[in-house]
Amino acid sequence: MNEYMTLSETSEYIGKSKETLRRWDNEGKLIAVREPVSNYRVYRKSDVDTLFADFLENNIEENFSNYVAPDNDYTVLELFAGAGGLAIGLEKAGLKCVVLNEIDKWACNTLRKNRPNWNVLEGDIKNFTFKKYQNKIDIVTGGFPCQAFSYAGKKLGLADARGTLFYEFARVVKEVNPPICIGENVRGLLSHEKGKTLQGMISILDEIGYNVVPVQVLKAINFNVPQKRERLILVGIRKDIELEYEYPKPYKKIYNLRDALKKGELYDCDVPKSEGSKYPKSKIDVLDLVPPKGYWRDLPINIQKEFMGGSFHLGGGKTGIARRIGWDEPCLTLTCSPAQKQTERCHPEETRPFTVREYARIQTFPDDWKFEGSVAQQYKQIGNAVPVNLGKEVGFSIIKFLNAYYGSLKLKS
Ligand SMILES: C[S@@+](CC[C@H](N)C(=O)[O-])C[C@H]1O[C@@H](n2cnc3c(N)ncnc32)[C@H](O)[C@@H]1O
């Protein structure tokens, strides 16, 4: 299987000149991998497909905004709320978080500390009923952790999913009966159990009275986030509503690490100082040899072999290993633990992971959003979050839908 394409093949494939591709490589928009012997640029086909599906299909416009003002006070019930990435994004869009549920004590403390007025229900979702909110909430959202279903029959129903966290999400949607529900997840859900898990979710939402809009994976870099993170969005519309939901439209402007950490369009000051974890000495010695935007292939061959161990011979680009991020590119997806093996995202100038506040900026959290718990707990909360600016754009798309829905009800009455 030919997983890589040459510069010429890529240029032909997406209809852009080689010059543009070279520039995009330098800007970090579409990073090429260097062929080890010739040092020529080659492109991973999946990277090209992922990045350009949006540019080609959505025909990105120059200047526009997804912003829409809400016609009413719309209310949100946020499940699996974590440290509030999605919740603040929705709030920034103009939605009101009425209730949030989260099992993790430190994430709940974070939510309470920053928003003492939010009703944070701490504990396992299984132990809560939301029946008292029936017909009183406009949107139920939730980033349920992905789990496999067991398939006894052909079409999965709600009862078949018992014991999974998606079951709990769907149960709450059923109890609350909002006009719209939004689930978010990782891209991997598309291929989880060869797509059967996602199909199961769609059929369960259908059974409880919701039509699912064709699923999309949104790329955070297209929504004012200086990070190449992706989120799969699952939108359910209550079946009595005959209105179309439209995903937020991607922006052309791509922000980079400098925009995240320095004073500029995204933030009006440099990133505040904060705690952060460190690399062990052995890793520092290796990463010291990697230039900005470089990765393990930039190391001398003997160190490559030693650092990569068994993975050295496995093929594939593995461009996220021993990676030092450059100032002029978006950051690679942050993980829940910055010092974890094989997902290094090293600071461009210093040989260390990003600090807690740098992490938060790359996820577009405001500087005044405090995280509770140990440094490891804080990284985990940030790494788990939906980037705030992505949540905000999704929020606008929900507001647009709800304005149209409540507007249509007024016309009928
Ligand atoms: C992907 S994170 C959600 C991130 C959040 N939407 C944000 O933007 O910050 C999933 C969250 O689900 C929580 N969780 C896992 N199992 C749970 C359960 N049984 N009940 C409630 N929350 C749970 C985890 O603690 C984690 O914070």
Ligand as a Chemical Component Dictionary entry (heavy atoms), coordinates in Angstrom:
data_LIG
# 
_chem_comp.id                   LIG 
_chem_comp.type                 NON-POLYMER 
_chem_comp.pdbx_formal_charge   0 
_chem_comp.three_letter_code    LIG 
# 
loop_
_chem_comp_atom.comp_id 
_chem_comp_atom.atom_id 
_chem_comp_atom.alt_atom_id 
_chem_comp_atom.type_symbol 
_chem_comp_atom.charge 
_chem_comp_atom.model_Cartn_x 
_chem_comp_atom.model_Cartn_y 
_chem_comp_atom.model_Cartn_z 
_chem_comp_atom.pdbx_ordinal 
LIG C1  C1  C 0  -13.158 13.978 27.122 1  
LIG S1  S1  S 1  -13.432 14.460 28.769 2  
LIG C2  C2  C 0  -14.582 15.782 28.557 3  
LIG C3  C3  C 0  -13.945 17.089 28.310 4  
LIG C4  C4  C 0  -14.861 18.283 28.415 5  
LIG N1  N1  N 0  -15.980 18.197 27.483 6  
LIG C5  C5  C 0  -14.088 19.557 28.140 7  
LIG O1  O1  O 0  -14.273 20.148 27.097 8  
LIG O2  O2  O -1 -13.259 19.961 28.994 9  
LIG C6  C6  C 0  -14.477 13.207 29.416 10 
LIG C7  C7  C 0  -14.835 13.389 30.877 11 
LIG O3  O3  O 0  -15.773 12.374 31.253 12 
LIG C8  C8  C 0  -15.587 12.141 32.650 13 
LIG N2  N2  N 0  -16.224 10.871 33.014 14 
LIG C9  C9  C 0  -15.797 9.614  32.752 15 
LIG N3  N3  N 0  -16.649 8.713  33.271 16 
LIG C10 C10 C 0  -17.658 9.398  33.863 17 
LIG C11 C11 C 0  -18.834 9.017  34.557 18 
LIG N4  N4  N 0  -19.121 7.724  34.759 19 
LIG N5  N5  N 0  -19.660 9.973  35.036 20 
LIG C12 C12 C 0  -19.358 11.279 34.850 21 
LIG N6  N6  N 0  -18.251 11.707 34.202 22 
LIG C13 C13 C 0  -17.409 10.793 33.699 23 
LIG C14 C14 C 0  -14.065 12.125 32.776 24 
LIG O4  O4  O 0  -13.661 12.340 34.121 25 
LIG C15 C15 C 0  -13.655 13.245 31.823 26 
LIG O5  O5  O 0  -13.452 14.456 32.506 27 
# 
loop_
_chem_comp_bond.comp_id 
_chem_comp_bond.atom_id_1 
_chem_comp_bond.atom_id_2 
_chem_comp_bond.value_order 
_chem_comp_bond.pdbx_ordinal 
LIG C1  S1  SING 1  
LIG S1  C2  SING 2  
LIG S1  C6  SING 3  
LIG C2  C3  SING 4  
LIG C3  C4  SING 5  
LIG C4  N1  SING 6  
LIG C4  C5  SING 7  
LIG C5  O1  DOUB 8  
LIG C5  O2  SING 9  
LIG C6  C7  SING 10 
LIG C7  O3  SING 11 
LIG C7  C15 SING 12 
LIG O3  C8  SING 13 
LIG C8  N2  SING 14 
LIG C8  C14 SING 15 
LIG N2  C9  SING 16 
LIG N2  C13 SING 17 
LIG C9  N3  DOUB 18 
LIG N3  C10 SING 19 
LIG C10 C11 SING 20 
LIG C10 C13 DOUB 21 
LIG C11 N4  SING 22 
LIG C11 N5  DOUB 23 
LIG N5  C12 SING 24 
LIG C12 N6  DOUB 25 
LIG N6  C13 SING 26 
LIG C14 O4  SING 27 
LIG C14 C15 SING 28 
LIG C15 O5  SING 29 
# 
